[in-house]
Amino acid sequence: MLYHTTWLISKLDPLKYMMESTALNGRMARSQILLSEFDIIYVSQKAVKGSAIADFLASRALEENQMADALATLASMIKVNKQENIKPIQMSIYEAPAHCYNVEEEERDGHPWYQDILRYVRNREYPKHATENDKRTLRRLACDYVLDGEILYKRRKDQIYGDKIHVPHSPLHVITFPWPFSMWGMDVIGPISPKASNRHRFIFIVIDYLTKWAEAASYANVTKSAVSRFLKKEIICRYGLPERIISDNVLNLNNSTTAEVCSQFKIRHHNSTPYHPKMNGAVGVANKNIKKIVGKMAETYKDWHEKLPFTLYAYRTSMYQKRMMRAYDKKVRPREFSEGDLVLKNILPMQKDFRGKWMPNWEGPYMVKKAFSGGALILSEMDGKNLPNPINLDSVKKYYT
């Protein structure tokens, strides 16, 4: 650059300021002094055509500089005496890569390249003399594979990140009841914020599945004694002994006190499955409607407990079961599973996952151990271990290898 004139084409105003300014201070001044020994002329970049020419010149200069750097490096590696003759160096340019590594199916030890992954997925065994870093790497690689019999399959990432299935898988199954008030469902609404004026923040609700008759009461805390007392006073003493009671899996509805009441009066207590809370859907619908009615009737945000009796009256006089069934059945798209099918299971929102917002929607694959006509499935892991709870069809989808 010392023996040539350099044309600097740039759109950066700070660079132009440093090149053309007559008064600079500090670091900018030092940079200008260092560049002053070169013959540099600043030209502003304007037209698109000029930009294309500048880009072409810059690319040509880059190639020449790379070649010059390579020659300088080679020259520095050779010691030459003046009396010796220097033989020319032959240089060639290849379009293909200089090095290529082929991954073969079989290694030198006679095992396939995935032998360590296969052994770990099958028996949870590490290779001999494996370091902690090797073990950690092997565990990370094994997460992407699943063993089906003796065949090792690679998991497809696009399936576990697929959209959740919201379309119902089968027509609505209406539960039949032998007589009114024979089956009740119970649930808890809350905590409600802010608290009522009497410091209540929960609503305990019980609904009859046949007549859709609802009973409810507000509490500061829904304790096991409160649940036991409500069942005896508001359900058994008013409507007689029910045949069964259905609730979800919360602790205050599943405890020794509730079990004693059911045992004393020969009542069967059932739980809705964690993967299909819609089994207790009648109570869920009642919860939604009661909250909506309370919100419309409350005059201040702390008097909602006073409006609860009027809310129950409004709810008891409005039942739309047949209309709901017709609307639901229009969206049904049947899905069938049989024993031995591979499926992915929906990840529930309450499941903790270190990936947070980026966690997938599905996990698996799992194998269908048994399929029931009502839509429930019993799944097992690939090693044959059954999952502790049954799962409904709307929480799984088929897995394709």
Secondary structure, DSSP 8 states (H G I E B T S, - for coil): -TTSEEEEEE--HHHHHHHH-S---HHHHHHHHHHTTSEEEEEE--SHHHHHHHHHHHHHHHHHHHHHHHHHHHHHT----TTS----------SS-S------SB-TTSSBTTHHHHHHHHH----TT--HHHHHHHHHHHTTEEEETTEEEE--HHHHTS----S-SS-------SSTTSEEEEEEE---SS--TT---EEEEEEETTT--EEEEEESS--HHHHHHHIIIIIIHHH---SEEEE-S-GGGSSHHHHHHHHHTT-EEEE--TT-GGGGHHHHHHHHHHHHHHHHH-SSTT-TTTTHHHHHHHHHT---HHHHHHHHHTT-------TT-EEEEE--TTS--TTGGG--SEEEEEEEEEE-TTSEEEEE-TTS-B-SS-EEGGGEEE---
